[in-house]
Amino acid sequence: MSDTHKSRRVRSRIGRLGWVPIVWYALFLLGPLFLVFATSLASRGIYGGLEWNLSGENYLRSADPLFSLILWRSFLLAAVTAAFCFIIGFPMALAMATASATARNVFVFALAIPFLTNLMIRICAVKSLVAYEGPVAHFLLALGVEFDRFALSQNLSLVLYGMISSYLPFMVFPLYSALERFDFSLVEAAQDLGASYIQVMNRVILPSLRRAIVSGVLLVFIPAFGEFVIPDLLGGAKTMLIGNLISEQFLKARDWPFGSALSIVLMLILAGAIWWIRLFDRPMGRPRRPA
């Protein structure tokens, strides 16, 4: 048997193994998504059951201006979270990439420490810090500052802080990975040509990080858009977001069809946002061939 024939047989066997993740993907991801879509076409029964009359009534309900406002509020919070994560994460990634090898390992380990604990534990730690009898409240009282203790532990600013602190590593790590491979001699060359710091940043560093920025924005924006644990714990359920609305439809209202319809709408919006953000990852144009 020739080596060519043996290599073809090996590739054929390896190719057959590729069907295993495809089948797994179809059964455990596409299958549940199909069930969610089918449930969205049903209607809620008297006691929370499903009545399979197959109509688009739940999607018409999701077009209500009230739900549109909740979607817009969730979209805005996710966008602000992604923006702040980039503003804070880019200098962090730049400092990590330009540090020594020992300092890089320390920075990476310090950034990964929060992931060693559960999200609920991290959020509850923040909540206990600003609680009614927490250390922040006692510190402000010692300074003689007048404030509302309940508003201190439940507000939108605290929700934003929790979102940024939870999703910041998702922005830092892609930027750090790209900056670690970046050729900083280009910065020296630009400075030798008289470029200012802002020009170096806008024309040399940021264009080379475009793909990493897009990846970081997607990694932050997508989970932040549907987040419901952080707003519920740090916001005191005062501000309804799309993630909280969907969870309440499934767990409290027992309106699974409407919750499924909202989930499908959310996925479509996220797909459109991903497509729009990915446009920035495309090259601006092809270089012209010399005549």
Steps between C-alpha positions, in 0.01 A plus 500: 500500500645837398554788740246709309231237547582470872479876550162506326370228732627687805334824385179310433494356852576838655226657287248251635582612854396850397138387488503443877507872597259578215245251636560627854445859378177404325357305794594722792493848344290511185248257650426711811490816288241338277294408808522861622380624161215246495401602853492865393222413253283345774289681758483493878238277657284583799741350753821580313485207262554509125225512242629415156288728284810625309461875452727803492315678780800491733717678244234769463506543879878541492452798262323695776670838567556400862707197398677707234607738777633207705694375198645844436598538867672160494676582173621833636628344824688231305650759264610724788649198676698405188618860456620533860666159483698618196589834657626328815628181338714649223748677734508188716579278201762747377669508840496120519645458150786744562592364845766243574430129473469460878267797531285369215441173683406692815258723308337207321461309825355804679254554217395135501450479879132609488424208268611259771178580686137478396326804352244498780776513761666797330173693469398421858841625615436832326149511645630440854753778453228760436228338711282684752743413780802465273842663536429766237190615685687518832785690336264760353323534835835558670569781254160654570373451145123485465379222270228242452624163617253309285585701189871440565465123475249496211553733206580501130857624552569197718357275228734659247795451735410134545470450125834667426688318776354165389563535125822704499728194458309404183625826349851500647609153394435539122672840503792368701541203265513733199732754664736223609560422130509865395826635355571806714782601268222646282426744782865609509501541124185715511647715775823544301284630213349763731172335590340608824378259768140535380602440138698191599201370691246569223707404196740232624377317810119504479475396131713194570274412796175524304431126506583474872276797577211343309551170684510674837189706427309189397615304805377780728191622315331164436484371861441851638194545279321202655639533854241467779688390813703820547206742442281293728746491792661844472206688354237368736277412202425872465602514133351231280734365233434245229683224689292561813181512294573167332593330828179625665288366214647152550535489879225726641229573242527148353439648157746284310372590151550872555838441666603285204390770256705759688798263492472460123471877455806548721700249296403671174605839637831355618556339160442837333732672748770238438468550124522878540802484735676250274489757219781684678715187472497511120783662306418851384604428145737306278828655401517602138726307270779695341437594139 
